């Protein structure tokens, strides 16, 4: 059971709006808003007081990410966004001309362009024609061959909420010595993921959506076998920053012989946006307080309530105007995102916004996304509005 009182205090916007757009941007919690207002007003004084403790704050974020999503703090790096994380991984892998990466043709561009950029190194993309725009595990596996070095997939697809079978993909990748690389931005923070149990090798996720953090924050996970490859030099990092060493002191910055850290922190580059990452820490703290399993179950229940309501009101095709993407999939393939195809998604989006209901128009439909700050009243409010629009 979620702490509704805590959520009301931290997310007042979700009481004013029926906010069903977390797949685009999450709501910043009040503790982060207050912190940023103070930081922007008094940052010189705050930094004089807290400069050295900021690095301890960053260490605490890695530790909390490990507790929430699996692994140890050493498996986690702090990066500015999903694209940066996936580019970091793509550039680090030990490619040879003639190698390929398997990719479905329904991925968000952030999980496409880093792999396209490898063409200059002689790496091809094996495109999978995703049936019904769903990156199904068996189709991705069938596209692998003896020269496949990586399989890249979204843990939850951005436009329809389809959740591929990650354990099945991981099993195949481990058997064939292929790296499994996951764009996790639509699942980290709303799915009850244990990444070591799933078998994921790499996962990159920006913090601005389901983690409810500022833009410019994100997380990168490296599995143990990826960490070993990094330490042994099998993975080659494209960038090296001044904080990537095992230890450092402001009083000894001219020592250029310090060894690199053996942790995923080696992939972080340069000075951090400390204030934004402090806010990411706030959101992870909230998730830990609420319980990730409870957050995931809550979103699942709201999705099913919406589906049941649409069916009960005869709003789904063929008798109604809306088509629920992935509703015919088994529950394990559904997520906290539900896409409703309709004849005029932009028009529906505008009509809903006029009633202070926030959704997103995407790929021929409206995308509805449920997070911890939503409740049953939001579902009922959306159902009433959709029925009125249909009429």
Secondary structure, 3 states (H helix, E strand, C coil): CCCHHHHHHHCCHHHHCEECECCCCCCCCHHHHHHHHHHHHHHHHHHHHHHHHHHHHHHHHHHHHHHHHCCCHHHEEEECCHHHHHHHHHHHCCCCCCCEEEEECCCCHHHCHHHHHHHHHCCEEEEECCHHHCCCHHHHHHCCCCCEEEEEEECCCCCCCCCCCHHHHHHHHHHCCCEEEEECCCCECCECCCHHHHCCCEEEEECCCCCCCCCCCEEEEECHHHHHHHHCCCCCCCCCCCCCECCCCCCCCCCCCCCECCCHHHHCCCCCCHHHHHHHHHHHHHHHHHCHHHHHHHHHHHHHHHHHHHHHCCCECCCCCEEECCCCCCHHHCCCEEEEECCCHHHHHHHHHHCCEECEEECCEEEEECCCCCCHHHHHHHHHHHHHHHC
